[in-house]
Amino acid sequence: MSLQFEESTYTVSRRTDSVFLLAKEFALLHFLYENRGKAFTRSQLLDRVWPLEYPVERTVDDHVYRLRKKLKPWDEVRLDTVRGYGYRLTLQENRSALPDNPSMYDQDMREAIQGLFRKYHLFGQGKSLLTLMNQQEALGIQMDAYYRIYIHFIQGDLEWLITTEEITFEERLYWLLIYIHGLVEPAEALQLYEKALQSSALSPEQHKELRILNIIEVYAEVGQYARAKKQLQETYSIIETDEMVNFKLPVGLAELYVELWGGGAESVEAQIAILRSGLKDAPYLREIGRFQVMEGLWLLRQGRDREAESRLDDGLDVLKMTLNAPLCLNSSKQVLLFMAHHRIEGRLFKKYSQLYEDIAKMYGVPRYGSLIVDQVQQFLSH
């Protein structure tokens, strides 16, 4: 089941029924619907729905109370209270009351829709992925198992990733490992990545991605520049195959990150030129945002703080557009690691420390971050 929102009239519709809401009721419901299944504290909801105002937490309770009354005829829409935490919206559908959509049985249609999923994934268009997910019923499609997990992953649904019983912990391990980079210090992340690579828990594809992409940047952060360069050489030989061609830009960015930490000015400038050319006409939001962040880091390294701040902000804003929670979390953490490594303190460090804390709070890191780290450690220690 899906809801349709008409912002100009503050109307929300379900099939043929419509409900008229007040402006903040509409904004609150829309936000919870876009993040359905995920719990938010009252403070988080105040930050997202009342960002420039100063209401009290009771304001959220009052709006939830009114929404429940107005949505009462729609049994499938539930605004649940999460005891001791806050609220979340869930949808429950009575499938037996609905006829099947004929397109669910059309193979050409299924392949076309799955092709869209793959394209949006490749381009880093998180909002488009979420739109497709939200319109599965209307389009007559069912998301592949991979994308059902992936959606929780990019949404920053840490609660689901660490508590769900829908899939095994082993199936969630790789996605949790990606978050690990933004949750712990590089030395601990490297230790867990190496344990994961020595285990049989990851699929061959996940093992390859962790080895040829994710771990390289951690090598740089712990000062293992030569090891990172050696891994890059191996990686470039692997991605020459057609099936790995889409990894060229991400690996190029990993190389730039390594050079920023341990290379000279000439090697950094050369890699920036290569990437700038490769990204000139590319629609890849993830890679564009990361490149801008790294340009900002290079400007920081040169002491050009004002230019660096502008470039960092541009890059982080682009990353927010991807709606990719781990990418935003990890990138903001990398800015702090780089600044600490180069002893950059004062206003800029405070600014980006606060940004990281805000992102971490938004996705529930204070509540679930240590739990993720502990469970990954325990799993890999067996």
Sequence and secondary structure as in RCSB ss.txt:
>XXXX:A:sequence
MSLQFEESTYTVSRRTDSVFLLAKEFALLHFLYENRGKAFTRSQLLDRVWPLEYPVERTVDDHVYRLRKKLKPWD
EVRLDTVRGYGYRLTLQENRSALPDNPSMYDQDMREAIQGLFRKYHLFGQGKSLLTLMNQQEALGIQMDAYYRIY
IHFIQGDLEWLITTEEITFEERLYWLLIYIHGLVEPAEALQLYEKALQSSALSPEQHKELRILNIIEVYAEVGQY
ARAKKQLQETYSIIETDEMVNFKLPVGLAELYVELWGGGAESVEAQIAILRSGLKDAPYLREIGRFQVMEGLWLL
RQGRDREAESRLDDGLDVLKMTLNAPLCLNSSKQVLLFMAHHRIEGRLFKKYSQLYEDIAKMYGVPRYGSLIVDQ
VQQFLSH
>XXXX:A:secstr
   EEETTTTEEEETTEEEE  HHHHHHHHHHHHTTT  EEHHHHHHHHSTTS   HHHHHHHHHHHHHHTTT T
TEEEEEETTTEEEEEE   GGGS   GGGG HHHHHHHHHHHHHHHHHT HHHHHHHHHTHHHHT    HHHHHH
HHHHHT HHHHHH SSS HHHHHHHHHHHHTTTS HHHHHHHHHHHHHSS S HHHHHHIIIIIHHHHHHHTT H
HHHHHHHHHHHHHTTSGGGGGGHHHHHHHHHHHHHHH  HHHHHHHHHHHHHHHTT   HHHHHHHHHHHHHHHH
HTT HHHHHHHHHHHHHHHHHTT HHHHHHHHHHHHHHHHHTT  THHHHHHHHHHHHHHHHTTHHHHHHHHHHH
HHHHHH 
